[in-house]
Amino acid sequence: NLELLDLSYTNVRAVPPGIGKLRKLKSLDLDGCNLAELPEEIGALTELQRLVLGRRVDRASRGGNKLKALPRSILKLQNLQELNLGRNELTELPMEIGALRHLKMLFVEANRLR
């Protein structure tokens, strides 16, 4: 019944596929973990409202991860309201990200978007 999981700035280097079993999770913070990828199972978190994978540039001098791409399953997060991708290495976002109908905040600063 876990609803909030904050692993920011921990030594977590990979998100285990078992993350998808946390079906009631509403907030997940993985900022500052040096993650290079996310598992497809992240899309099973259908109650997720807040996903933090980075920091806004004006908020902290460090943070972010090393994500170069997002899993397609992120488009299944239809309850997502806040998605923070700042300070990663993303070169593109899925065009369908606009279909996340509840998304109110999308932060993408300090990436390599074209």
Secondary structure, 3 states (H helix, E strand, C coil): CCCEEECCCCCCCCCCHHHHHCCCCCEEECCCCCCCCCCHHHHHCCCCCEEECCCCCCCCCCCCCCCCCCCHHHHHCCCCCEEECCCCCCCCCCHHHHHCCCCCEEECCCCCCC
